[in-house]
Amino acid sequence: MTMRALIAAVMVALLTVAAHAQGSAGMGKRQQTAAPPAKKEDPTKKKADEKAYKDALDKIPESKEKPDPWKSMR
């Protein structure tokens, strides 16, 4: 009976150590990396980007039929 308890205690200790090692492996990496400082955008570049985005949206053709996600199921 004592041997079983000893083996069970060793197994629990080994599993706990393994789980602790897995959890703490990524912690140092996440703490070391910091977000880059926010950079200020040029207002003219922002306007040009917005214009290019709207032009790209205008180039998308309008769909002639309604989207039907259940079409293939019927």
C-alpha positions as CSV (number, residue, x, y, z in Angstrom):
1,M,0.0,0.0,0.0
2,T,2.8,2.4,0.8
3,M,4.5,1.7,-2.5
4,R,1.3,2.6,-4.4
5,A,1.0,5.9,-2.6
6,L,4.6,6.7,-3.3
7,I,4.3,5.9,-7.0
8,A,1.1,7.9,-7.2
9,A,2.7,10.9,-5.5
10,V,5.7,10.7,-7.8
11,M,3.5,10.6,-10.9
12,V,1.4,13.6,-9.8
13,A,4.6,15.5,-9.1
14,L,6.1,14.7,-12.5
15,L,2.8,15.6,-14.3
16,T,2.7,18.9,-12.4
17,V,6.3,19.8,-13.3
18,A,5.7,19.0,-17.0
19,A,2.5,21.2,-17.1
20,H,4.3,24.0,-15.3
21,A,7.2,23.9,-17.7
22,Q,4.8,24.0,-20.7
23,G,2.9,27.0,-19.4
24,S,6.0,29.1,-18.5
25,A,7.9,28.5,-21.8
26,G,6.0,31.1,-23.7
27,M,5.7,33.7,-21.0
28,G,9.2,35.1,-21.4
29,K,8.8,35.5,-25.1
30,R,5.5,37.3,-24.8
31,Q,6.8,39.7,-22.2
32,Q,9.9,40.6,-24.1
33,T,8.2,41.7,-27.3
34,A,6.6,45.1,-27.1
35,A,4.2,46.6,-29.6
36,P,5.9,49.1,-32.0
37,P,5.2,52.7,-31.2
38,A,2.3,54.2,-33.1
39,K,3.4,56.2,-36.1
40,K,1.6,59.2,-37.3
41,E,0.1,59.0,-40.8
42,D,0.3,61.7,-43.4
43,P,-3.2,63.1,-44.0
44,T,-2.7,63.2,-47.8
45,K,-1.6,59.6,-47.8
46,K,-4.7,58.6,-45.8
47,K,-7.0,60.4,-48.2
48,A,-5.3,58.7,-51.2
49,D,-5.7,55.4,-49.5
50,E,-9.4,56.0,-48.9
51,K,-9.9,57.1,-52.5
52,A,-8.2,54.0,-53.8
53,Y,-10.4,51.8,-51.5
54,K,-13.6,53.5,-52.7
55,D,-12.5,53.1,-56.4
56,A,-11.8,49.4,-55.8
57,L,-15.2,49.0,-54.3
58,D,-16.8,50.6,-57.3
59,K,-15.1,48.2,-59.6
60,I,-16.8,45.2,-58.0
61,P,-19.8,44.2,-60.2
62,E,-23.2,44.1,-58.6
63,S,-24.7,40.6,-58.3
64,K,-27.9,40.0,-60.3
65,E,-29.3,37.3,-58.1
66,K,-29.8,37.3,-54.4
67,P,-27.3,35.3,-52.3
68,D,-28.8,32.0,-51.2
69,P,-26.6,30.0,-48.8
70,W,-29.1,27.1,-48.8
71,K,-29.2,26.9,-52.6
72,S,-27.3,23.6,-52.8
73,M,-29.3,22.1,-50.0
74,R,-32.6,22.3,-51.7
